[in-house]
Amino acid sequence: MQAKAEFYSEVLTLVVDGKEVKVKAQAVQRHAYKPKLTHIDFVRA
């Protein structure tokens, strides 16, 4: 789980097909032993 809960409430802007989309992170998956993210789920804000 992400160390700071604020990360999940922060609105981010992603560019998809040239259009800006406001999103929030819903879930984050990390590598088992490397300090890397493997997957992030976003929901529209």
Chimera marker file (.cmm) of the C-alpha trace (Angstrom):
<marker_set name="trace">
<marker id="1" x="0.000" y="0.000" z="0.000" r="1" g="1" b="0" radius="0.5"/>
<marker id="2" x="1.122" y="3.547" z="-0.684" r="1" g="1" b="0" radius="0.5"/>
<marker id="3" x="2.813" y="5.185" z="2.301" r="1" g="1" b="0" radius="0.5"/>
<marker id="4" x="0.714" y="8.371" z="2.141" r="1" g="1" b="0" radius="0.5"/>
<marker id="5" x="-3.068" y="8.260" z="1.851" r="1" g="1" b="0" radius="0.5"/>
<marker id="6" x="-3.053" y="11.704" z="0.175" r="1" g="1" b="0" radius="0.5"/>
<marker id="7" x="-1.651" y="10.037" z="-2.948" r="1" g="1" b="0" radius="0.5"/>
<marker id="8" x="-5.026" y="8.385" z="-3.586" r="1" g="1" b="0" radius="0.5"/>
<marker id="9" x="-7.007" y="11.633" z="-3.272" r="1" g="1" b="0" radius="0.5"/>
<marker id="10" x="-4.692" y="13.725" z="-5.477" r="1" g="1" b="0" radius="0.5"/>
<marker id="11" x="-6.126" y="14.568" z="-8.915" r="1" g="1" b="0" radius="0.5"/>
<marker id="12" x="-3.640" y="13.830" z="-11.703" r="1" g="1" b="0" radius="0.5"/>
<marker id="13" x="-3.778" y="14.796" z="-15.372" r="1" g="1" b="0" radius="0.5"/>
<marker id="14" x="-3.017" y="12.101" z="-17.947" r="1" g="1" b="0" radius="0.5"/>
<marker id="15" x="-2.841" y="12.733" z="-21.692" r="1" g="1" b="0" radius="0.5"/>
<marker id="16" x="-4.719" y="10.018" z="-23.601" r="1" g="1" b="0" radius="0.5"/>
<marker id="17" x="-4.965" y="10.269" z="-27.404" r="1" g="1" b="0" radius="0.5"/>
<marker id="18" x="-3.995" y="13.942" z="-27.152" r="1" g="1" b="0" radius="0.5"/>
<marker id="19" x="-6.751" y="14.782" z="-24.649" r="1" g="1" b="0" radius="0.5"/>
<marker id="20" x="-6.218" y="15.648" z="-20.997" r="1" g="1" b="0" radius="0.5"/>
<marker id="21" x="-8.068" y="13.363" z="-18.578" r="1" g="1" b="0" radius="0.5"/>
<marker id="22" x="-8.347" y="14.060" z="-14.837" r="1" g="1" b="0" radius="0.5"/>
<marker id="23" x="-7.836" y="10.884" z="-12.797" r="1" g="1" b="0" radius="0.5"/>
<marker id="24" x="-7.142" y="9.592" z="-9.293" r="1" g="1" b="0" radius="0.5"/>
<marker id="25" x="-5.084" y="6.536" z="-8.402" r="1" g="1" b="0" radius="0.5"/>
<marker id="26" x="-7.248" y="3.700" z="-7.092" r="1" g="1" b="0" radius="0.5"/>
<marker id="27" x="-4.721" y="0.898" z="-6.548" r="1" g="1" b="0" radius="0.5"/>
<marker id="28" x="-0.954" y="0.511" z="-6.805" r="1" g="1" b="0" radius="0.5"/>
<marker id="29" x="0.962" y="-2.746" z="-7.262" r="1" g="1" b="0" radius="0.5"/>
<marker id="30" x="4.658" y="-2.927" z="-6.446" r="1" g="1" b="0" radius="0.5"/>
<marker id="31" x="7.328" y="-5.436" z="-7.410" r="1" g="1" b="0" radius="0.5"/>
<marker id="32" x="7.849" y="-8.080" z="-4.719" r="1" g="1" b="0" radius="0.5"/>
<marker id="33" x="11.450" y="-7.136" z="-3.871" r="1" g="1" b="0" radius="0.5"/>
<marker id="34" x="12.564" y="-4.379" z="-6.261" r="1" g="1" b="0" radius="0.5"/>
<marker id="35" x="11.667" y="-0.740" z="-5.524" r="1" g="1" b="0" radius="0.5"/>
<marker id="36" x="9.531" y="-0.523" z="-8.687" r="1" g="1" b="0" radius="0.5"/>
<marker id="37" x="5.858" y="0.012" z="-9.469" r="1" g="1" b="0" radius="0.5"/>
<marker id="38" x="4.376" y="-2.704" z="-11.662" r="1" g="1" b="0" radius="0.5"/>
<marker id="39" x="0.809" y="-1.416" z="-12.146" r="1" g="1" b="0" radius="0.5"/>
<marker id="40" x="-1.444" y="1.520" z="-11.213" r="1" g="1" b="0" radius="0.5"/>
<marker id="41" x="-5.242" y="1.553" z="-11.582" r="1" g="1" b="0" radius="0.5"/>
<marker id="42" x="-6.792" y="4.956" z="-12.267" r="1" g="1" b="0" radius="0.5"/>
<marker id="43" x="-10.402" y="6.164" z="-12.062" r="1" g="1" b="0" radius="0.5"/>
<marker id="44" x="-11.737" y="9.308" z="-13.683" r="1" g="1" b="0" radius="0.5"/>
<marker id="45" x="-11.962" y="12.204" z="-11.272" r="1" g="1" b="0" radius="0.5"/>
<link id1="1" id2="2" r="1" g="1" b="0" radius="0.2"/>
<link id1="2" id2="3" r="1" g="1" b="0" radius="0.2"/>
<link id1="3" id2="4" r="1" g="1" b="0" radius="0.2"/>
<link id1="4" id2="5" r="1" g="1" b="0" radius="0.2"/>
<link id1="5" id2="6" r="1" g="1" b="0" radius="0.2"/>
<link id1="6" id2="7" r="1" g="1" b="0" radius="0.2"/>
<link id1="7" id2="8" r="1" g="1" b="0" radius="0.2"/>
<link id1="8" id2="9" r="1" g="1" b="0" radius="0.2"/>
<link id1="9" id2="10" r="1" g="1" b="0" radius="0.2"/>
<link id1="10" id2="11" r="1" g="1" b="0" radius="0.2"/>
<link id1="11" id2="12" r="1" g="1" b="0" radius="0.2"/>
<link id1="12" id2="13" r="1" g="1" b="0" radius="0.2"/>
<link id1="13" id2="14" r="1" g="1" b="0" radius="0.2"/>
<link id1="14" id2="15" r="1" g="1" b="0" radius="0.2"/>
<link id1="15" id2="16" r="1" g="1" b="0" radius="0.2"/>
<link id1="16" id2="17" r="1" g="1" b="0" radius="0.2"/>
<link id1="17" id2="18" r="1" g="1" b="0" radius="0.2"/>
<link id1="18" id2="19" r="1" g="1" b="0" radius="0.2"/>
<link id1="19" id2="20" r="1" g="1" b="0" radius="0.2"/>
<link id1="20" id2="21" r="1" g="1" b="0" radius="0.2"/>
<link id1="21" id2="22" r="1" g="1" b="0" radius="0.2"/>
<link id1="22" id2="23" r="1" g="1" b="0" radius="0.2"/>
<link id1="23" id2="24" r="1" g="1" b="0" radius="0.2"/>
<link id1="24" id2="25" r="1" g="1" b="0" radius="0.2"/>
<link id1="25" id2="26" r="1" g="1" b="0" radius="0.2"/>
<link id1="26" id2="27" r="1" g="1" b="0" radius="0.2"/>
<link id1="27" id2="28" r="1" g="1" b="0" radius="0.2"/>
<link id1="28" id2="29" r="1" g="1" b="0" radius="0.2"/>
<link id1="29" id2="30" r="1" g="1" b="0" radius="0.2"/>
<link id1="30" id2="31" r="1" g="1" b="0" radius="0.2"/>
<link id1="31" id2="32" r="1" g="1" b="0" radius="0.2"/>
<link id1="32" id2="33" r="1" g="1" b="0" radius="0.2"/>
<link id1="33" id2="34" r="1" g="1" b="0" radius="0.2"/>
<link id1="34" id2="35" r="1" g="1" b="0" radius="0.2"/>
<link id1="35" id2="36" r="1" g="1" b="0" radius="0.2"/>
<link id1="36" id2="37" r="1" g="1" b="0" radius="0.2"/>
<link id1="37" id2="38" r="1" g="1" b="0" radius="0.2"/>
<link id1="38" id2="39" r="1" g="1" b="0" radius="0.2"/>
<link id1="39" id2="40" r="1" g="1" b="0" radius="0.2"/>
<link id1="40" id2="41" r="1" g="1" b="0" radius="0.2"/>
<link id1="41" id2="42" r="1" g="1" b="0" radius="0.2"/>
<link id1="42" id2="43" r="1" g="1" b="0" radius="0.2"/>
<link id1="43" id2="44" r="1" g="1" b="0" radius="0.2"/>
<link id1="44" id2="45" r="1" g="1" b="0" radius="0.2"/>
</marker_set>
